């Protein structure tokens, strides 16, 4: 596994345990697992969207493909905010800081 032996993995695990603590590890793992799951889901959606683009459409409705990258980024951002602990607080703090900067200008 990436050229790491069991000793190195054990040392890394001990360091992570010391940094985050035993109570936060399951919470962090759950959040990261959910984020990875969402990345895979978005990847599947993109690949299915790409295959639909190749097929000719017979409907006269315009497709909403203004900026698919921005759409994906928005979905991923929303899922990360939901699942990774602490990210929502950081994003809220960032918005407040941006408002203060705007007022100070």
C-alpha positions in Angstrom: 0.0 0.0 0.0 1.9 3.0 -1.3 5.2 1.5 -0.2 4.3 1.9 3.5 4.9 -1.0 5.8 2.9 -1.9 8.9 5.2 0.0 11.2 4.8 3.3 9.2 1.0 2.8 9.1 0.9 2.2 12.8 2.9 5.4 13.5 0.6 7.4 11.2 -2.4 6.0 13.0 -1.0 7.0 16.4 -0.2 10.5 15.2 -3.8 10.9 13.8 -5.2 9.6 17.0 -3.2 12.1 19.0 -4.1 15.0 16.8 -7.9 14.5 16.4 -8.7 12.4 19.5 -10.7 9.2 19.8 -14.1 10.9 19.9 -13.6 12.8 16.6 -12.2 10.0 14.5 -15.5 8.2 13.7 -17.1 11.6 12.9 -14.3 12.5 10.5 -14.3 9.1 8.9 -18.0 9.2 8.4 -17.8 12.6 6.8 -14.9 11.7 4.5 -16.7 8.4 3.5 -19.8 10.3 2.6 -17.8 12.9 0.6 -16.1 10.1 -1.3 -19.4 8.4 -2.0 -20.8 11.7 -3.3 -17.8 12.2 -5.6 -18.4 8.8 -7.1 -22.1 9.5 -7.5 -21.3 12.8 -9.3 -18.8 11.0 -11.5 -21.4 8.5 -12.5 -23.9 11.3 -13.2 -21.3 13.1 -15.4 -20.5 9.9 -17.3 -24.2 9.3 -17.9 -24.7 13.0 -19.0 -21.8 12.6 -21.4 -23.4 9.5 -23.0 -26.7 11.3 -23.3 -25.0 14.2 -25.1 -23.8 11.8 -27.7 -27.4 10.5 -28.4 -29.4 12.8 -30.6 -32.4 14.4 -28.8 -35.8 14.3 -30.5 -37.5 16.7 -28.1 -37.7 20.4 -29.0 -36.9 21.4 -25.4 -33.6 23.1 -24.9 -31.2 21.3 -22.6 -29.9 23.2 -19.6 -26.2 22.8 -20.1 -25.0 26.3 -19.5 -22.1 25.4 -17.3 -22.0 21.7 -16.2 -18.8 22.2 -14.3 -20.4 24.9 -12.1 -23.4 22.6 -11.5 -21.1 19.8 -10.4 -19.1 22.1 -8.1 -22.3 23.3 -6.5 -23.5 19.8 -5.9 -20.2 18.7 -4.4 -20.0 21.8 -2.2 -23.5 21.2 -0.9 -22.7 17.6 0.0 -19.4 18.4 1.6 -21.2 21.1 3.7 -23.7 18.5 4.8 -21.3 15.7 5.7 -17.9 16.9 6.7 -18.0 18.2 10.3 -16.9 21.8 10.8 -16.9 22.9 7.2 -20.3 24.7 7.5 -19.0 26.7 10.4 -15.9 27.7 8.5 -18.0 28.7 5.4 -20.3 30.8 7.6 -17.3 32.5 9.2 -15.8 33.2 5.7 -19.1 34.8 4.6 -19.1 37.0 7.7 -15.5 38.0 7.0 -16.3 38.8 3.4 -19.2 41.0 4.5 -17.0 42.9 7.0 -14.4 43.4 4.3 -17.1 44.7 1.9 -18.4 47.1 4.6 -14.8 48.4 5.4 -14.1 49.2 1.8 
